[in-house]
Amino acid sequence: MFREQVRDDNSPLAGLRSLATGALKDDEAMALVRRGFPDARDEWLTALLHTTGKHPYLMQRFLAELEVRPDTSLDDVIAITREDCSALFAEIWDMFDLDRGVTYRGAYAAPEHALMQFLLDFGGDASLEVAERELGIRPLREYAEFLEYAGVVERVLRGDEPHYRAACDLWNIWYSERILR
């Protein structure tokens, strides 16, 4: 129901659209890129998906820039869009942090921060069971879903069990720098 409310233009929650749509699925992200760049090399496509984490706004912003400047490298697009990306990340942070001013690391941070930091440090797909055991915080399901809706972590299924990973390189760098300040 939440997603339907966000998608409805007349809903009071419509303003959350860019913040709560979640990352695109692999096939959706690849189709979006291939539509405008049918000859894109697989290595370039993989780098784009890792950089943006398949976040819809970041993908759209990068692809728009590449359409205007087709000979631009991915690193140049990162530099050109830095201000826009930082503004989006600041909005996600505000939604995420709730004015708590979290700048510290570890399990003493708020649960969503602790989970985000764990996923960054873990470096791959982690089940909530492993995260709960390592952090000593449970349950983490709601916090994982929040991070997924914000588009900063990706949920993948391993068998019947959901695993999560910090898949947006731009957010990961921005978040890590913010936490370590």
C-alpha positions as CSV (number, residue, x, y, z in Angstrom):
1,M,0.0,0.0,0.0
2,F,2.9,2.4,0.8
3,R,4.3,2.1,-2.8
4,E,0.8,2.8,-4.3
5,Q,0.4,5.9,-2.1
6,V,3.8,7.1,-3.2
7,R,3.0,6.6,-6.9
8,D,-0.3,8.4,-6.7
9,D,0.3,12.1,-7.8
10,N,-2.6,13.3,-5.5
11,S,-1.3,11.5,-2.5
12,P,0.3,13.5,0.3
13,L,3.1,10.9,0.1
14,A,3.9,11.7,-3.5
15,G,6.8,13.9,-2.4
16,L,8.6,10.8,-1.2
17,R,8.6,9.3,-4.7
18,S,12.3,10.0,-5.4
19,L,13.3,8.9,-1.9
20,A,11.3,5.7,-1.5
21,T,11.2,3.9,-4.8
22,G,14.0,1.5,-4.2
23,A,16.7,0.3,-6.5
24,L,15.7,-1.1,-9.9
25,K,16.0,-4.8,-10.6
26,D,18.9,-5.8,-12.8
27,D,16.8,-6.4,-15.9
28,E,14.9,-3.1,-15.4
29,A,18.2,-1.1,-15.0
30,M,19.8,-2.8,-18.0
31,A,16.7,-2.2,-20.2
32,L,16.8,1.5,-19.2
33,V,20.4,1.8,-20.2
34,R,20.1,-0.3,-23.4
35,R,17.1,1.8,-24.6
36,G,19.3,4.9,-24.9
37,F,22.7,3.2,-25.3
38,P,22.1,0.0,-27.2
39,D,25.8,-0.4,-28.1
40,A,27.0,0.1,-24.5
41,R,29.8,-2.3,-23.5
42,D,29.0,-4.8,-20.8
43,E,32.0,-3.6,-18.6
44,W,30.7,0.0,-18.8
45,L,27.2,-1.1,-18.0
46,T,28.4,-3.0,-15.0
47,A,30.4,0.0,-13.8
48,L,27.3,2.3,-14.2
49,L,25.1,-0.1,-12.3
50,H,27.6,-0.4,-9.4
51,T,28.2,3.3,-9.3
52,T,24.5,4.2,-9.1
53,G,23.4,1.1,-7.2
54,K,20.5,1.0,-9.8
55,H,18.9,3.9,-7.9
56,P,16.3,5.3,-10.3
57,Y,17.1,9.0,-9.8
58,L,20.9,8.4,-10.1
59,M,20.5,6.2,-13.2
60,Q,18.3,8.9,-14.8
61,R,20.6,11.7,-13.9
62,F,23.7,9.9,-15.2
63,L,22.0,8.7,-18.4
64,A,20.7,12.3,-19.1
65,E,24.2,13.6,-18.7
66,L,25.7,10.9,-21.0
67,E,23.0,11.6,-23.6
68,V,24.1,15.3,-23.7
69,R,27.8,14.5,-23.6
70,P,28.2,11.0,-25.1
71,D,32.0,11.0,-25.0
72,T,32.1,11.7,-21.3
73,S,33.7,9.1,-19.0
74,L,31.8,7.7,-16.0
75,D,34.3,9.5,-13.7
76,D,33.5,12.8,-15.4
77,V,29.8,12.2,-15.0
78,I,30.4,11.6,-11.3
79,A,32.2,14.9,-11.1
80,I,29.5,16.8,-13.1
81,T,26.6,15.3,-11.1
82,R,28.3,15.5,-7.7
83,E,26.2,18.4,-6.4
84,D,22.9,16.7,-7.5
85,C,24.0,13.4,-6.0
86,S,25.0,15.1,-2.7
87,A,21.6,16.8,-2.5
88,L,19.8,13.5,-3.0
89,F,22.0,11.8,-0.4
90,A,21.4,14.7,2.1
91,E,17.6,14.1,1.7
92,I,18.1,10.4,2.2
93,W,20.3,11.2,5.2
94,D,17.7,13.5,6.7
95,M,15.0,10.8,6.3
96,F,17.4,8.2,7.7
97,D,19.0,10.1,10.6
98,L,15.8,11.8,12.0
99,D,18.0,14.7,13.4
100,R,19.9,12.4,15.7
101,G,23.2,13.6,14.4
102,V,24.7,10.2,14.2
103,T,28.4,10.4,13.3
104,Y,29.7,7.4,15.1
105,R,30.2,3.8,14.1
106,G,29.2,0.5,15.5
107,A,26.3,-1.3,17.2
108,Y,25.7,1.7,19.5
109,A,24.5,3.7,16.5
110,A,20.8,3.8,15.7
111,P,19.7,0.4,14.3
112,E,19.4,1.6,10.7
113,H,22.9,3.2,10.9
114,A,24.3,0.1,12.6
115,L,22.9,-2.1,9.8
116,M,24.1,0.2,7.0
117,Q,27.6,0.2,8.5
118,F,27.6,-3.5,8.9
119,L,26.6,-4.0,5.3
120,L,29.4,-1.6,4.2
121,D,32.0,-3.4,6.3
122,F,30.7,-6.9,5.3
123,G,31.3,-6.1,1.6
124,G,28.9,-8.7,0.2
125,D,25.5,-10.2,0.6
126,A,24.5,-10.7,4.3
127,S,21.5,-12.3,5.7
128,L,19.6,-10.5,8.5
129,E,20.4,-13.5,10.8
130,V,24.1,-12.8,10.4
131,A,23.6,-9.1,10.8
132,E,21.5,-9.5,13.9
133,R,24.0,-11.9,15.4
134,E,27.0,-9.7,14.7
135,L,25.4,-6.5,15.8
136,G,23.4,-7.9,18.8
137,I,20.3,-6.1,17.6
138,R,17.1,-7.7,16.6
139,P,14.9,-7.6,14.7
140,L,16.4,-5.8,11.8
141,R,13.8,-6.6,9.1
142,E,12.1,-3.2,9.2
143,Y,15.4,-1.3,9.1
144,A,16.6,-3.4,6.1
145,E,13.3,-2.7,4.3
146,F,13.7,1.0,5.0
147,L,17.2,1.0,3.5
148,E,15.9,-1.0,0.5
149,Y,13.0,1.5,-0.1
150,A,15.5,4.3,0.1
151,G,17.5,2.6,-2.7
152,V,20.8,2.5,-0.7
153,V,20.8,-1.3,-0.2
154,E,19.7,-4.1,-2.5
155,R,17.8,-7.2,-1.5
156,V,18.7,-10.4,-3.2
157,L,17.3,-13.9,-2.6
158,R,19.6,-16.8,-1.8
159,G,17.3,-19.7,-1.9
160,D,14.3,-18.6,0.2
161,E,16.3,-16.2,2.4
162,P,16.7,-12.5,1.7
163,H,20.2,-11.1,1.8
164,Y,21.1,-7.5,1.7
165,R,24.1,-5.6,0.3
166,A,25.3,-2.0,0.1
167,A,25.2,-1.8,-3.7
168,C,25.4,1.9,-4.5
169,D,29.0,2.9,-4.6
170,L,28.3,6.7,-4.7
171,W,26.1,6.5,-1.5
172,N,28.6,4.1,0.2
173,I,31.4,6.7,-0.2
174,W,29.2,9.6,0.7
175,Y,27.8,7.8,3.8
176,S,31.2,6.6,4.9
177,E,32.7,10.1,4.7
178,R,29.7,11.5,6.7
179,I,30.0,8.9,9.4
180,L,33.8,9.3,9.8
181,R,33.7,13.1,10.0
